[in-house]
Amino acid sequence: MNIPADLKYTKDHEWIRIEGSEATIGITDFAQNELGDIVYVDIPTVGEEVSREAIFGTVEAVKTVSDLFMPLSGTVNAANTSIDQNPESVNKDPYGAGWMIKITVSNPEEIGQLLDAEAYKSLIGL
């Protein structure tokens, strides 16, 4: 199971890479493995403001649909449109080509409420 140490995580299995006031968000290797083959990803449009823990989209796998929860409050400034044509990239490379959205973080104080890699490993039983 790949749990990069340089990322932050949520209890709902999203990862977030924070670079200054910008952040990239996706689902973890654990989440994509649990979901199985991903066939569709529905994510918000650029410019949308989303609050921490609000649903920002869905991931559809062969057997289920799962909500995506926002790790931090922010404004969506990019959406990974390549996963529209290649949703399997979320399975193959969840921390790279399978990223979902990029945001401008609006409340940096919320970062302290995220899990580090060790806490996330503990959450999933590793």
BAGU-115359 format. One line per field, with one value per atom (N, C-alpha, C, O, CB): z, x, y; residue in one letter; residue number from 1; atom name. Coordinates in steps of 0.2 Angstrom, whole numbers, plus 5000, padded with zeros to 4 digits. Glycine has a CB too. Layout:
<zagus>
zz	[Z|...]
xx	[X|...]
yy	[Y|...]
res	[a|...]
n	[NUM|...]
atom	[CA|...]
</zagus>
This chain:
<zagus>
zz	[5000|5000|5000|5004|5006|4995|4995|4999|4997|4987|5004|5008|5008|5013|5015|5003|5003|5010|5012|4997|5012|5019|5018|5023|5022|5012|5011|5010|5008|5005|5010|5009|5016|5021|5004|5016|5021|5019|5013|5024|5024|5022|5026|5032|5024|5024|5028|5030|5028|5024|5035|5037|5032|5032|5044|5027|5022|5015|5010|5019|5016|5011|5005|5000|5009|5006|5001|5004|5010|5001|4999|5000|4998|4993|4997|5000|4998|4999|5004|5003|4993|4993|4993|4989|4986|4998|5000|4997|5000|5007|4993|4991|4991|4987|4983|4997|4998|4999|5003|4992|4995|4996|4991|4991|4995|4987|4982|4985|4989|4975|4983|4985|4979|4976|4992|4979|4974|4978|4984|4970|4976|4980|4975|4969|4982|4978|4975|4980|4986|4971|4978|4983|4984|4980|4981|4990|4992|4988|4985|4999|4988|4985|4989|4986|4986|4995|4999|4996|4995|5007|4995|4993|4986|4985|4993|4981|4975|4975|4971|4970|4979|4980|4982|4980|4984|4987|4990|4985|4985|4997|4981|4976|4970|4968|4974|4968|4963|4956|4957|4962|4951|4944|4944|4944|4938|4943|4943|4936|4931|4946|4934|4928|4926|4920|4926|4931|4930|4936|4942|4929|4935|4941|4939|4934|4942|4944|4943|4948|4954|4944|4946|4950|4948|4943|4949|4953|4952|4946|4944|4958|4945|4939|4943|4949|4936|4939|4941|4943|4940|4935|4948|4951|4957|4960|4946|4958|4963|4970|4971|4962|4975|4982|4985|4985|4985|4989|4993|5000|5001|4989|5005|5012|5014|5011|5016|5019|5022|5024|5026|5028|5022|5023|5019|5020|5030|5015|5010|5004|5003|5007|5001|4996|4990|4988|4994|4986|4980|4974|4969|4981|4974|4968|4970|4976|4964|4965|4966|4962|4957|4965|4964|4960|4959|4964|4964|4953|4951|4949|4945|4946|4953|4952|4949|4949|4958|4947|4944|4948|4946|4942|4955|4960|4964|4968|4964|4964|4969|4967|4962|4976|4970|4969|4976|4981|4966|4976|4983|4982|4977|4985|4988|4988|4989|4992|4993|4987|4988|4993|4992|4982|4998|5003|5003|5003|5010|5004|5003|5009|5015|5002|5009|5015|5018|5024|5013|5014|5016|5012|5006|5015|5015|5012|5006|5007|5017|5001|4995|4989|4989|4994|4984|4978|4973|4972|4976|4969|4964|4958|4955|4961|4957|4951|4946|4940|4954|4946|4941|4942|4948|4940|4937|4937|4932|4927|4936|4934|4930|4925|4926|4934|4919|4914|4910|4907|4908|4911|4908|4911|4908|4908|4917|4920|4917|4919|4928|4914|4910|4905|4904|4907|4901|4896|4899|4896|4891|4904|4907|4915|4918|4906|4917|4924|4927|4933|4925|4923|4926|4929|4933|4921|4927|4929|4937|4940|4926|4940|4947|4950|4956|4949|4947|4950|4949|4953|4946|4943|4941|4945|4946|4934|4945|4948|4952|4950|4942|4958|4962|4964|4965|4968|4965|4968|4962|4964|4973|4956|4950|4945|4946|4947|4940|4934|4937|4933|4929|4942|4945|4949|4953|4948|4950|4954|4952|4946|4954|4956|4954|4953|4948|4959|4959|4958|4961|4965|4961|4959|4963|4965|4962|4958|4971|4975|4977|4978|4980|4978|4982|4989|4990|4979|4994|5001|5004|5003|5005|5006|5009|5017|5020|5007|5020|5027|5030|5031|5031|5030|5031|5038|5039|5030|5043|5050|5049|5054|5054|5044|5044|5043|5044|5038|5040|5039|5045|5044|5036|5051|5057|5058|5063|5062|5055|5056|5052|5053|5056|5047|5043|5046|5051|5036|5043|5046|5042|5036|5045|5046|5042|5040|5042|5047|5037|5034|5039|5039|5030|5045|5050|5053|5055|5056|5055|5057|5052|5054|5059|5046|5041|5040|5040|5034|5041|5041|5047|5046|5041|5053|5059|5057|5059|5065|5054|5053|5048|5050|5049|5044|5039|5041|5038|5032|5047|5050|5047|5047|5049|5045|5043|5048|5047|5036]
xx	[5004|5000|5004|5009|4995|5003|5007|5004|4999|5008|5008|5005|5011|5015|5003|5012|5017|5017|5012|5017|5023|5024|5024|5023|5031|5024|5024|5017|5016|5028|5012|5005|5001|5004|5002|4996|4991|4985|4984|4989|4981|4976|4969|4970|4978|4964|4957|4955|4957|4952|4951|4948|4943|4942|4944|4941|4937|4941|4938|4932|4948|4952|4954|4956|4949|4954|4957|4964|4965|4952|4968|4975|4975|4971|4980|4980|4981|4988|4991|4977|4990|4997|4997|4994|5001|5000|4999|5006|5011|4998|5005|5011|5009|5007|5013|5011|5010|5002|4999|5012|4999|4992|4988|4982|4990|4991|4988|4988|4993|4992|4984|4984|4981|4976|4980|4983|4981|4977|4980|4986|4972|4968|4966|4965|4961|4966|4964|4962|4961|4969|4961|4959|4965|4970|4953|4966|4972|4972|4967|4972|4978|4979|4974|4971|4986|4973|4969|4961|4958|4969|4959|4952|4951|4946|4951|4956|4955|4955|4951|4960|4959|4959|4953|4950|4965|4950|4943|4938|4933|4942|4938|4932|4933|4927|4933|4939|4939|4940|4942|4933|4938|4939|4935|4929|4938|4938|4934|4933|4937|4939|4926|4924|4921|4921|4918|4921|4918|4920|4919|4911|4922|4923|4919|4920|4931|4915|4912|4914|4914|4904|4918|4921|4918|4915|4928|4919|4916|4920|4925|4916|4916|4919|4924|4923|4913|4928|4933|4929|4925|4938|4932|4929|4924|4922|4925|4922|4917|4921|4926|4914|4918|4920|4917|4911|4918|4921|4919|4922|4928|4921|4918|4919|4923|4921|4913|4927|4930|4924|4919|4934|4925|4921|4915|4911|4919|4914|4908|4909|4915|4906|4904|4905|4907|4904|4898|4913|4915|4914|4916|4922|4912|4911|4910|4909|4917|4910|4909|4914|4916|4901|4915|4919|4914|4911|4926|4914|4909|4914|4918|4904|4913|4917|4912|4906|4920|4914|4909|4904|4898|4913|4905|4900|4897|4892|4903|4900|4897|4899|4903|4901|4896|4897|4899|4896|4891|4905|4907|4908|4910|4914|4906|4906|4914|4917|4902|4916|4922|4921|4917|4926|4925|4924|4930|4936|4924|4929|4934|4939|4936|4931|4945|4950|4950|4951|4956|4950|4951|4946|4944|4958|4944|4940|4944|4950|4937|4941|4945|4941|4935|4951|4944|4941|4944|4951|4942|4940|4943|4946|4943|4938|4953|4956|4958|4960|4962|4957|4959|4955|4955|4967|4953|4950|4954|4956|4942|4955|4959|4954|4951|4962|4954|4950|4952|4948|4949|4958|4961|4957|4957|4968|4955|4952|4945|4941|4951|4942|4936|4936|4932|4933|4942|4943|4947|4946|4947|4950|4954|4953|4958|4962|4947|4946|4950|4951|4939|4953|4957|4964|4967|4958|4965|4972|4971|4976|4973|4965|4964|4966|4969|4957|4965|4967|4975|4978|4963|4977|4984|4989|4995|4985|4987|4992|4988|4988|4996|4985|4981|4984|4981|4978|4991|4995|4998|5001|5000|4997|5000|4995|4991|5006|4995|4990|4983|4978|4991|4981|4974|4972|4967|4974|4976|4973|4967|4965|4978|4963|4956|4955|4953|4951|4957|4956|4962|4966|4950|4963|4968|4964|4959|4973|4966|4962|4967|4973|4958|4964|4967|4964|4958|4966|4968|4966|4964|4967|4972|4958|4955|4956|4955|4948|4957|4958|4963|4962|4951|4970|4975|4975|4979|4982|4971|4971|4968|4970|4967|4964|4961|4967|4965|4956|4973|4978|4979|4981|4984|4979|4981|4976|4977|4981|4970|4965|4966|4962|4958|4971|4972|4977|4980|4975|4977|4981|4987|4988|4977|4993|4999|4999|4995|5005|5005|5005|5004|5001|5011|5008|5007|5000|4998|5012|4997|4990|4986|4981|4988|4987|4982|4983|4979|4983|4990|4991|4988|4985|4999|4988|4985|4977|4974|4986|4974|4967|4965|4960|4965|4969|4967|4970|4969|4970|4973|4976|4982|4984|4971|4987|4993|4998|5004|4995]
yy	[4994|5000|5006|5007|5000|5011|5017|5022|5025|5019|5025|5031|5036|5035|5028|5040|5045|5049|5052|5049|5050|5053|5061|5064|5052|5063|5071|5073|5079|5072|5069|5071|5071|5069|5067|5075|5075|5071|5070|5082|5068|5064|5065|5069|5056|5063|5064|5057|5052|5067|5057|5050|5047|5041|5052|5051|5049|5047|5045|5054|5046|5043|5048|5045|5037|5054|5059|5061|5061|5065|5062|5065|5072|5074|5060|5076|5083|5084|5083|5087|5087|5090|5097|5100|5087|5100|5107|5111|5109|5109|5116|5119|5127|5130|5117|5130|5137|5137|5134|5141|5142|5143|5138|5138|5150|5134|5130|5122|5121|5130|5118|5111|5107|5109|5111|5101|5096|5091|5089|5093|5088|5083|5077|5078|5087|5071|5065|5060|5062|5062|5054|5049|5044|5044|5044|5041|5037|5031|5028|5036|5028|5021|5016|5012|5019|5017|5012|5013|5008|5014|5019|5021|5018|5014|5028|5019|5016|5009|5005|5019|5006|4998|4996|4990|4996|4999|4997|4998|4993|5001|5003|5004|4999|4997|5011|4997|4993|4997|5003|4988|4994|4998|5004|5004|4993|5010|5016|5018|5017|5022|5019|5020|5027|5029|5015|5031|5038|5042|5040|5039|5049|5053|5060|5063|5055|5062|5068|5073|5072|5067|5079|5084|5090|5092|5083|5095|5102|5106|5104|5106|5111|5116|5121|5122|5119|5123|5128|5134|5136|5130|5137|5143|5142|5147|5147|5136|5134|5134|5132|5127|5137|5137|5131|5130|5144|5128|5122|5122|5123|5115|5121|5121|5114|5109|5122|5114|5108|5103|5105|5110|5097|5091|5091|5087|5091|5096|5096|5091|5090|5103|5088|5084|5088|5093|5080|5086|5090|5086|5088|5092|5080|5076|5069|5067|5076|5064|5057|5053|5056|5055|5047|5042|5036|5034|5040|5034|5028|5023|5023|5030|5017|5011|5006|5007|5008|5000|4995|4994|4993|4989|4993|4991|4996|4994|4985|5002|5007|5014|5015|5006|5019|5026|5029|5027|5030|5033|5035|5043|5045|5032|5046|5053|5055|5051|5056|5061|5064|5070|5074|5066|5070|5075|5080|5078|5072|5086|5091|5091|5092|5098|5091|5091|5098|5098|5088|5103|5110|5114|5113|5112|5120|5125|5128|5129|5130|5129|5133|5133|5131|5129|5137|5138|5133|5133|5145|5130|5125|5130|5134|5120|5129|5132|5128|5130|5136|5121|5117|5110|5108|5116|5107|5100|5096|5098|5100|5090|5085|5082|5077|5079|5086|5084|5077|5074|5089|5075|5069|5063|5058|5069|5063|5058|5057|5051|5058|5062|5061|5055|5051|5067|5055|5050|5044|5039|5053|5045|5039|5039|5040|5041|5037|5036|5031|5031|5035|5026|5021|5024|5020|5016|5030|5033|5034|5034|5039|5034|5035|5028|5028|5037|5023|5016|5015|5013|5011|5017|5016|5020|5018|5016|5027|5032|5037|5043|5035|5035|5039|5046|5051|5036|5046|5051|5056|5061|5049|5053|5057|5059|5063|5052|5055|5056|5056|5059|5051|5053|5052|5057|5056|5045|5063|5068|5071|5070|5074|5074|5076|5084|5086|5074|5087|5095|5098|5095|5097|5104|5109|5115|5117|5111|5117|5122|5128|5127|5120|5134|5139|5138|5139|5146|5137|5136|5143|5148|5133|5142|5149|5149|5155|5149|5144|5144|5139|5133|5141|5142|5138|5135|5130|5142|5137|5135|5128|5124|5139|5126|5119|5114|5108|5119|5115|5111|5106|5100|5114|5109|5106|5100|5096|5110|5100|5095|5089|5084|5098|5089|5083|5078|5080|5086|5072|5067|5067|5068|5060|5065|5064|5057|5053|5066|5055|5048|5042|5037|5047|5043|5038|5038|5032|5040|5043|5043|5040|5036|5050|5041|5038|5031|5027|5041|5028|5021|5018|5012|5020|5021|5019|5018|5013|5023|5023|5023|5017|5014|5029|5015|5010|5003|4998|5011|5003|4997|4994|4988|4992|4999|4997|4998|4997|5001]
res	[m|m|m|m|m|n|n|n|n|n|i|i|i|i|i|p|p|p|p|p|a|a|a|a|a|d|d|d|d|d|l|l|l|l|l|k|k|k|k|k|y|y|y|y|y|t|t|t|t|t|k|k|k|k|k|d|d|d|d|d|h|h|h|h|h|e|e|e|e|e|w|w|w|w|w|i|i|i|i|i|r|r|r|r|r|i|i|i|i|i|e|e|e|e|e|g|g|g|g|g|s|s|s|s|s|e|e|e|e|e|a|a|a|a|a|t|t|t|t|t|i|i|i|i|i|g|g|g|g|g|i|i|i|i|i|t|t|t|t|t|d|d|d|d|d|f|f|f|f|f|a|a|a|a|a|q|q|q|q|q|n|n|n|n|n|e|e|e|e|e|l|l|l|l|l|g|g|g|g|g|d|d|d|d|d|i|i|i|i|i|v|v|v|v|v|y|y|y|y|y|v|v|v|v|v|d|d|d|d|d|i|i|i|i|i|p|p|p|p|p|t|t|t|t|t|v|v|v|v|v|g|g|g|g|g|e|e|e|e|e|e|e|e|e|e|v|v|v|v|v|s|s|s|s|s|r|r|r|r|r|e|e|e|e|e|a|a|a|a|a|i|i|i|i|i|f|f|f|f|f|g|g|g|g|g|t|t|t|t|t|v|v|v|v|v|e|e|e|e|e|a|a|a|a|a|v|v|v|v|v|k|k|k|k|k|t|t|t|t|t|v|v|v|v|v|s|s|s|s|s|d|d|d|d|d|l|l|l|l|l|f|f|f|f|f|m|m|m|m|m|p|p|p|p|p|l|l|l|l|l|s|s|s|s|s|g|g|g|g|g|t|t|t|t|t|v|v|v|v|v|n|n|n|n|n|a|a|a|a|a|a|a|a|a|a|n|n|n|n|n|t|t|t|t|t|s|s|s|s|s|i|i|i|i|i|d|d|d|d|d|q|q|q|q|q|n|n|n|n|n|p|p|p|p|p|e|e|e|e|e|s|s|s|s|s|v|v|v|v|v|n|n|n|n|n|k|k|k|k|k|d|d|d|d|d|p|p|p|p|p|y|y|y|y|y|g|g|g|g|g|a|a|a|a|a|g|g|g|g|g|w|w|w|w|w|m|m|m|m|m|i|i|i|i|i|k|k|k|k|k|i|i|i|i|i|t|t|t|t|t|v|v|v|v|v|s|s|s|s|s|n|n|n|n|n|p|p|p|p|p|e|e|e|e|e|e|e|e|e|e|i|i|i|i|i|g|g|g|g|g|q|q|q|q|q|l|l|l|l|l|l|l|l|l|l|d|d|d|d|d|a|a|a|a|a|e|e|e|e|e|a|a|a|a|a|y|y|y|y|y|k|k|k|k|k|s|s|s|s|s|l|l|l|l|l|i|i|i|i|i|g|g|g|g|g|l|l|l|l|l]
n	[1|1|1|1|1|2|2|2|2|2|3|3|3|3|3|4|4|4|4|4|5|5|5|5|5|6|6|6|6|6|7|7|7|7|7|8|8|8|8|8|9|9|9|9|9|10|10|10|10|10|11|11|11|11|11|12|12|12|12|12|13|13|13|13|13|14|14|14|14|14|15|15|15|15|15|16|16|16|16|16|17|17|17|17|17|18|18|18|18|18|19|19|19|19|19|20|20|20|20|20|21|21|21|21|21|22|22|22|22|22|23|23|23|23|23|24|24|24|24|24|25|25|25|25|25|26|26|26|26|26|27|27|27|27|27|28|28|28|28|28|29|29|29|29|29|30|30|30|30|30|31|31|31|31|31|32|32|32|32|32|33|33|33|33|33|34|34|34|34|34|35|35|35|35|35|36|36|36|36|36|37|37|37|37|37|38|38|38|38|38|39|39|39|39|39|40|40|40|40|40|41|41|41|41|41|42|42|42|42|42|43|43|43|43|43|44|44|44|44|44|45|45|45|45|45|46|46|46|46|46|47|47|47|47|47|48|48|48|48|48|49|49|49|49|49|50|50|50|50|50|51|51|51|51|51|52|52|52|52|52|53|53|53|53|53|54|54|54|54|54|55|55|55|55|55|56|56|56|56|56|57|57|57|57|57|58|58|58|58|58|59|59|59|59|59|60|60|60|60|60|61|61|61|61|61|62|62|62|62|62|63|63|63|63|63|64|64|64|64|64|65|65|65|65|65|66|66|66|66|66|67|67|67|67|67|68|68|68|68|68|69|69|69|69|69|70|70|70|70|70|71|71|71|71|71|72|72|72|72|72|73|73|73|73|73|74|74|74|74|74|75|75|75|75|75|76|76|76|76|76|77|77|77|77|77|78|78|78|78|78|79|79|79|79|79|80|80|80|80|80|81|81|81|81|81|82|82|82|82|82|83|83|83|83|83|84|84|84|84|84|85|85|85|85|85|86|86|86|86|86|87|87|87|87|87|88|88|88|88|88|89|89|89|89|89|90|90|90|90|90|91|91|91|91|91|92|92|92|92|92|93|93|93|93|93|94|94|94|94|94|95|95|95|95|95|96|96|96|96|96|97|97|97|97|97|98|98|98|98|98|99|99|99|99|99|100|100|100|100|100|101|101|101|101|101|102|102|102|102|102|103|103|103|103|103|104|104|104|104|104|105|105|105|105|105|106|106|106|106|106|107|107|107|107|107|108|108|108|108|108|109|109|109|109|109|110|110|110|110|110|111|111|111|111|111|112|112|112|112|112|113|113|113|113|113|114|114|114|114|114|115|115|115|115|115|116|116|116|116|116|117|117|117|117|117|118|118|118|118|118|119|119|119|119|119|120|120|120|120|120|121|121|121|121|121|122|122|122|122|122|123|123|123|123|123|124|124|124|124|124|125|125|125|125|125|126|126|126|126|126]
atom	[N|CA|C|O|CB|N|CA|C|O|CB|N|CA|C|O|CB|N|CA|C|O|CB|N|CA|C|O|CB|N|CA|C|O|CB|N|CA|C|O|CB|N|CA|C|O|CB|N|CA|C|O|CB|N|CA|C|O|CB|N|CA|C|O|CB|N|CA|C|O|CB|N|CA|C|O|CB|N|CA|C|O|CB|N|CA|C|O|CB|N|CA|C|O|CB|N|CA|C|O|CB|N|CA|C|O|CB|N|CA|C|O|CB|N|CA|C|O|CB|N|CA|C|O|CB|N|CA|C|O|CB|N|CA|C|O|CB|N|CA|C|O|CB|N|CA|C|O|CB|N|CA|C|O|CB|N|CA|C|O|CB|N|CA|C|O|CB|N|CA|C|O|CB|N|CA|C|O|CB|N|CA|C|O|CB|N|CA|C|O|CB|N|CA|C|O|CB|N|CA|C|O|CB|N|CA|C|O|CB|N|CA|C|O|CB|N|CA|C|O|CB|N|CA|C|O|CB|N|CA|C|O|CB|N|CA|C|O|CB|N|CA|C|O|CB|N|CA|C|O|CB|N|CA|C|O|CB|N|CA|C|O|CB|N|CA|C|O|CB|N|CA|C|O|CB|N|CA|C|O|CB|N|CA|C|O|CB|N|CA|C|O|CB|N|CA|C|O|CB|N|CA|C|O|CB|N|CA|C|O|CB|N|CA|C|O|CB|N|CA|C|O|CB|N|CA|C|O|CB|N|CA|C|O|CB|N|CA|C|O|CB|N|CA|C|O|CB|N|CA|C|O|CB|N|CA|C|O|CB|N|CA|C|O|CB|N|CA|C|O|CB|N|CA|C|O|CB|N|CA|C|O|CB|N|CA|C|O|CB|N|CA|C|O|CB|N|CA|C|O|CB|N|CA|C|O|CB|N|CA|C|O|CB|N|CA|C|O|CB|N|CA|C|O|CB|N|CA|C|O|CB|N|CA|C|O|CB|N|CA|C|O|CB|N|CA|C|O|CB|N|CA|C|O|CB|N|CA|C|O|CB|N|CA|C|O|CB|N|CA|C|O|CB|N|CA|C|O|CB|N|CA|C|O|CB|N|CA|C|O|CB|N|CA|C|O|CB|N|CA|C|O|CB|N|CA|C|O|CB|N|CA|C|O|CB|N|CA|C|O|CB|N|CA|C|O|CB|N|CA|C|O|CB|N|CA|C|O|CB|N|CA|C|O|CB|N|CA|C|O|CB|N|CA|C|O|CB|N|CA|C|O|CB|N|CA|C|O|CB|N|CA|C|O|CB|N|CA|C|O|CB|N|CA|C|O|CB|N|CA|C|O|CB|N|CA|C|O|CB|N|CA|C|O|CB|N|CA|C|O|CB|N|CA|C|O|CB|N|CA|C|O|CB|N|CA|C|O|CB|N|CA|C|O|CB|N|CA|C|O|CB|N|CA|C|O|CB|N|CA|C|O|CB|N|CA|C|O|CB|N|CA|C|O|CB|N|CA|C|O|CB|N|CA|C|O|CB|N|CA|C|O|CB|N|CA|C|O|CB|N|CA|C|O|CB|N|CA|C|O|CB|N|CA|C|O|CB|N|CA|C|O|CB|N|CA|C|O|CB|N|CA|C|O|CB|N|CA|C|O|CB|N|CA|C|O|CB|N|CA|C|O|CB|N|CA|C|O|CB|N|CA|C|O|CB]
</zagus>
